[in-house]
Amino acid sequence: MAGGNNISRMSPRQKMINLMYIVLTALLCLNVSSDVLIGYNQVHEGLHHTNSNLTAKNEVQFLYLQNLYENNPAKVGAWFEKGKDLREVSESLCLTIDSLKTAIARQADGEDGDPYNLDNQDDLEAAAVTMLRPGTNEGTKLRKRVDGFRNYVSTLISDSAKRNAVVNMLSTDVAGKKTGMVSKSWETKNFDKMPAIAAVTILTKLENDIRQAEGEALTDLITNVDIGDVRVNELDAYVIPNSNMVMRGSKYTANIVLAAIDTTQRPTVFVNGSRLPNDRGLLEITAGNVGTHEYSGYIEVMKGDGTTDRRPFKSSYTVMEPMATISPTLMNVLYAGIDNPVSISVPGFPMNAVHATMTNGTLTRKGDSWIARPGKIGTEAVITVTATSDGSSRTVGSTSFRVRKLPDPSPYIPVKDAQGNTVYYKGAPKKLSKSALMTAESLGAAIDDDILNVSYSVVYFSTIFFDSMGNAIPEVSDGAAFSRRQKEQFRRLKPGKSFFISNVKAKGPDGITRDIPPMQVTLN
């Protein structure tokens, strides 16, 4: 808190008001934009709708595989058993994810919390408590299960292009440049300091990817069933996106393919009435408005008898608003003259694609963190974050910080305790033993309030002793060290007596020399 030498004269009520101001200001810094929350709601609703469609489509495919098995158990048995195991594994994983979404909702809203009707959508603690709590480690468990499912489902997909697309879609690797610092885990990146609605949306998107992978594997199992014309008669068009969720301004990329396609000829693909400009089925759409966007089309392929076979398809993609997270590690302000650690991240972008600048000072990247060193006191410092995607850079957020002078430190005498450890004696009402005082060599000063931890260099101080007649005896220091005359006065002190250390001048890392409050030393 500010106040300088006036702190000692503040009433307890005024000190409490100042403390509450700091806490409320910090809370304001943590508020999440309502526009972002609305965007996440739209995304979550669209993903939930897509998941329902994917689940229904997978159910139809499995029933078809089951029907093939009932008609020809000898030929279809091995593929049907793989399909049944796949359904059980994917269903179990999706049920686990649903339970985690419910747990986050209840953590945010109470026992009646509903992940599809969140009240406290901007709760920044619910996801971390549910997914990252030591002991339960639900986020770590989920990551390991997703890794296991990815490795398992990839063995069921024979086509290398489809298999690579599924592996990339379900990857839990945290993209970014390796540094000497410990990198964030997948669960920390997705659930630490993440609004409740964003965490639920991320989990729903994960379900979406699992259902997508399940559908690709079921398609491959059906394709591998060698039962002649039945398989050919059930050809269908499928869309394989790199991801169903993209940031506004970036590209939605998907491969549109025909199952069991003849590699000797390429099909012709039409999307929303227009033919794709390539023969690889690669669809690219620049993401625009936030929300779910649907598209449809058809694939034309030449059959062996020279006629054309047309297969329609439908799909959708979801666009979410980019959101940057900027938070000072120390407080909701930046202090002039020292390094202020700052955390900056943009969900959905690797750290090497995130860049930041600052007005009124310098901002330097240090591994996955940043160091802000502001300039002029009293002038705001604005940190602006940009993210690079597909070769283009765009601004994703900015935050203003107040720049303040470092608070005044408190003086202390470093002494040894009974175990030989150095402790800081900070004056009355605590008492100091004479033996400890006699071993002290100098006076120190520092800010040590559990928020800042900054050391100062003492330049000068004086002591005032009182003789038996009550006369004041001033003595001056030797810089930060006790002078010979001061130590001589220490030896003359009797138990229960006191003296004062005043006129203390200390220089901080900001280069400012300031007068700091005095202290009273009382012997046992």
N, C-alpha and C positions, 0 to 999 in steps of 0.2 A: 504493500500500500504506500501511497505517496504521503508526504507530510514532513519529511526531514526531521529537524529538531523538535517539531510540534507533536510528534508521536507520543512522547512521554506525558504531554498535557492533555491528550484526548481522553474523553470519558469512555467507559466500556461500551455505552450505547453507540457512540460515534464509530468506534472501532468495528463493532458488529455491522453497522450500516455499510462501511467501506468494504468489509468482507463479503457481504451479500451482493454488493454491486459487482465485485469481481466474478462471483459465481454466476450471477444472472447474465453478465456479459459473455462468459464462457458458454453458457447454454444457448445464447443467441447465435454464437458461431457454429453450433452443431445443428441448427435448424436446416431441414431439407426442403428445397423449393416445392411448393404445391404443384407446380407444372410438372416437375419430375415425377412426383407421386402419381399424378393423373396419367402420365405416360406409362409408368410401370403397370398401372391398373389395366390400361388398354392392351399392353403387351401380354400381361398375365391372362386376360380374358381370351385373347386370340390364341395363345399357346394352349390353353385348356380346351378350346374348341378344336384345334388341330389334333391334340392328343386323343380326343374322343373319336375323331375321324380315323386316325391311324390305328387305334385299338380295334375299331369296327372292321377296318380293312384287313388287319392281321387275323382277326377271327374268321373272316370269310376265307382267307387263304388257308388257314389251318383246317377248316371244315372241308375245303376242297381236297387237301392232302389226305385227310381222314377218309373221304369218300373213295379216293383212288386206292387207299390201302384196303378198304372193305371189298373193293372189286377185284383186287389182285394183291393179296397179302404177300405172296412169295417175292414179287418184284419190288413192292413199295415198302415192305416191312422195315428195312434199315433206315430209310429216309423218314418214315413216319415216327419211329422211335426218337430220332434226332430232333424232329419237329416238336414232339411232345416234351422232351427234356428242355428244349429252348423256351417253350411257352411257360413252363414251370419256373425256370430261372429268371426270365424277364419279369414275370408277374410278381415273384417274390421281391425282386429289387424295386419295382415300382411301388409295391405296398410299403416297403421300408421308407421310400422317399415321401410317400403320402403321410406316413406317421411323423416324419421329421417336419413336414410343413405344418401339420396340426400342432406339433410341440412348439414351434416358433410362434404360431398364432396364439396359443395359450400363454406362452411366456409374455407376449406383448399385451394381450387383452384379458387374460384370466382364463378360468376353467371353461368358459363358454366360447373361447376364441375359435374363429372359423377362418382358415386360410383363404377362402373365397369371399370373405366379407370382413376384412381387417378394419378395426377402428383406429388403432395406433400404428398407422402405416409407416410413420417416420421414426419408430422406435429403433435406436441404434445399438441396443444391448441384447435384444431378444435372440437374434441370429447367433451372435458370438457366444452367449450363455448356453444355447442349445447345442451348437455344433463344435465349440472349441473348449468347453469346460474340461479341465484336467480331471482324469478319473474315468469319465464316460467317453471322451474323445470320439463323439459321433461323426464329426467331419472326417477324421482320419479313417474310421471304419468304412464310411461311405466311399471315400476315395479308393480304398483297397478293393471294395466290392465292385466298383466301376472298372478298375483295372482288370480284375478277374473276369468280369463279363466281357470286356473288350477283347481280351485274349481268347476267351471261349468262343464268342460269336464270330471272330475273324477266321476261325478254323472251319466254319460252316459255309464260307463264301469263297468260291473257287476263282471267280473273276478278279484279277489283280487290281483293276481300276476301282471296282466297287469295294473291295476289301480295304484298299488304302483310304478311300473316302470315309468308310466307317471307322477305321482306326484313328484318323485325324479328328473326326467328329467327337469321338469318345475319349480323346487324349486328356489326361490330367496333368500333363507337363506344364509348368509355368514358364511361358515364353519370356525371354529377356536376356540381356548380356550378363554372363557370369562374372561375378566380382569376388573380392576377398571377403565381403560381408556375407552373412547367412541370408540366402534367398528365401522369399516367402513360399510357403507351401500352397498347394491348390486350395485347401480348405481355408487357410488364412486369407488368401487373396479374395475368395468369393464370399466370406461370411464375417470377416473382421470389420467392425464399424460400418456395416452395411444395413440400410433401412430394412425393416421387417418385410415390406412389400417387395423390395428388390431381391432379398434372399429367397422368398417364396417363388418369385418369378424365375430365378436361377434354377431352383429345384424342379419347377415345372418344365423348364427348357431341357433339363437333363432327362426327365421322363420322355420328352419329345424325341430326343436323340436315341434313347433306348428302344422306343417303339419303332423308330425309323430303321435302326439296325436290325431289330427283330424281323421287320417286314422284308428287308433285303435278304436275310438268311432264309426265311421261308420261301421267298421267290426262287432262290438258288436251289433249295431242296426240291421244289416242284419241277424246276427246269431239269434237274438231274434224274428225274424219274423217266426211265426209258420205256414208255408205253405208247409209242407211235403217235397216231393222229390226235389222241386225246390231249397230249401235251401241246401240240402245235395249235390246236383249236382254242387253247386257253391263253394265247399270247396276250400280253398287256403292256401298256406303256407305263414307265416309272420315272419319277423325278428324284435325283440324288443330289441334294444341296450340300455344300460344304458346311453350312450352318443355317438353321431356320431363323436366327436372330442376327441382325446387322445394325450397325450404328447409322444414324442419319448422315447422308453425305458419302458413305462408303458404298461398295458394290455388293449386291446379292449375287452369288455365283452358284450355279447348279448344272449338273449333267442330266439331260433328258435322254433316256435310252429305252430300247425295246428288248424285253427279256428274250433270251435264246436267239439273239440277232445273228444273221448270217454274216460272217466277217468278210465275205467276198464282195459284199455290196453294202453301201451306206444308206440308211433311211433318210427321208426328207422330213424335217421338223417344222411345224407351223405353230407359232405362239400368238394368241389374240389376233389371228388372221394374217400375220406376217411370217414369212419364211426366215428361219435363222440364217445368218450370213456365213455359216461354216457347216462342214459335214461331220462334225464331231459331236453334235448335240449340246454344245456349250452355250448356256444362257447367261447373259450378264445384264442386270438391271441396276441403275443407279438409285439408291434408296432415297426417298423423298420424305413424305409426311409420316409422322409417328403412327404406329398401329399395324394391323394385319391387312395384307394386300393379297388378293387372290388372282390367279391367272389360269387360263386353260388353252388347249390346243389339240393337235393330233399329229400322229406320226404316220407317214405313208411309206410302205415297203413293197417292193416288187416280188410277187410270188413266182413259184417255179413255172406256172402255166402262163405267165406273162401278164396276168391281171394285177391290179393294185389293191393291197390290203390297207385299210385305214384304222388306226387305233387311237381313240381319244384319251386325253388325260386332263387332270385338274390338280392344282397344288396352290400353296400359299407361302408367304414369307412375312416375318414380323420385323418392323423397324422400331428401335428404341432410341430415346434421346441420349446423347452422350453426356456423361456426368463426371466432372473432375472433383476429387476430394483433396482439399488443401487444409492442413491443420498444423498449427505450431506445436512443437513438442513441449515447450516450456509452459506458455500461457497463451491468452488471446491477444497478446501484444508482443512486439519485438523491441528488444533493448539495444540502444546504441552502444557501440564500443566493444561488443562481444559477439561470438558466433551463436546464432540462434538456430538450432536444428529444426527443420520443417519437413513434414511428410507430404508427398504429392503422389497421387495415383489416379489413373483413369481406368475404370472397369472396362475390360474388353480389349485393352491395348497393352502390349509389352512395354516394359520400362524404357527400352531403347527407342521406342517410338514416341515417348512423352518428353516434351521440352517446356521450359519455364523461364520467364524473365521477371525482373522486379524493378519498379521505379524507386527513387530515393534510396539507392544502395546497390549492393551486389548480391547475386544469388548464384551459388556454386554447387554443382552436383558432386556428391560424395558417395560413390557406390549407388545404392538404391534410395539414398536419402539426399537431402539438400541442406545447405548452410546459408542462412540469410544474414547479411551484415548491413543493417540500415545505416543511413547517413544522418540527415538533419533531424534533430529532435523536434517533435511537435508537428511534423509533416507526415501525412499518411504514406505508407509504402504499399503499392499494389502489385500483387503477384498474379501474372497471367499465364495460363497453361494452354499449350497447343499439342495436338496429337497428329501424327503423320500416318496416313493410310493410302495405299495405292498410289504412292508418289506425290500426294497432295497433303498440305498441312492446313489445319483449321483450328480456331480457338474453341476450347471446350469449357472454359470457366475462368473466373478471376475472383480474387478476394482482397479486400483492403485491411490493412493492419495499422494500428496506432504505434508510433515510435516514441518510446519514453526513455528518460535518463535512468540509469541504474539507481536503485534505492540506496540510501546510506547504510553502511555496514554497522555492525556492533563490535565494540572492543572486547577482547578476551585475553586471559593470561594462560598460556599453555603450561600445564604442570603434570607431574607424574602421579598416578594413583597408587594404591597399595600393591597392585600387580605389576607395576612398572610401565603401564600403558599411558600414553599422552592423552589427557583430557583437557577440555576448555572450561576454565572458570570464568563465568560471565558476571560476577559481582553479586552483591546482596540482593535478596535476603539469604542466599546460600553463604556458608562460612568456609574459610580456607584455613588449613593448618599452617602453622608457622614454618614447619619443616618443608612443606611443599612450596611455600612462598620463597624460601631461601634458595631453593634449587631453580627457580624461574629465572630466565635470562632476558626475556624481552616481552613486548606487548604485541599482540596480533589483532587483526580486524577482518571480518568476513560477513557476507550475506549467507545465512544458512537457515532458510525457512521452509524446507521441503519442496520448494518450487525452484528457487535459484540456489546455486552453490558457487559463489564467486569470492575469491580471496583478494584482499587489499594489502598494500604495503604501508605500514605505519611510518610517517615521516618525522613526527615530533609529538611529544606529550609531556605533561608535567604532573607532579604528585604534590599533594598537600597533606602534611602531617600536623598534629597538634601536640604541644608539650603539656606538662602537668598543670600549667597555668592557663591553658586554653589558647595559647598563642599559635597562629598558623605558621608552619614552616614549609615554604614551597621549595621544590627541587625540580630541575629539568632533566630530561632524558638525554641519552647519547644516541640520537636517531630513534630506531625502534627498540634499542636495548636499554635496560635499566642502567643508570649511571652509577659510578662508585658511591656517590653521596646518597643516592636513593637506596642502594643496598645497605649502606650503613644505618639508615633510618629503619629498614626492615629489621635489622638485628636488635634495635632498641624497642621495638613494639612488644607490648605485653599481651597475653591472651585476652580476648574479648574486645581489643581495641580496633579501631577502623582508620582508614585513610582514604583519600579520594584521588582518582586519576582523571585529569581534566585537560582541556585545551588539546584534545587529540586531533591530529591531522593525518589523513590517510589518502593514498593515491590508488585509484582503481584501474582496471584494464582499459577503461575509456580515456585514460590520461588526465582525468579531472582530480585535483586535490581538494578535499572537502573536510570541513569540521564535523566531527561525529559526536554523539552524546557521551557524557562522562560516565564513569562507573565507580561504585563504592566497594571497597574491599574490606571485609570484616573477618578477623581471625577467630578461630574456635576458642 
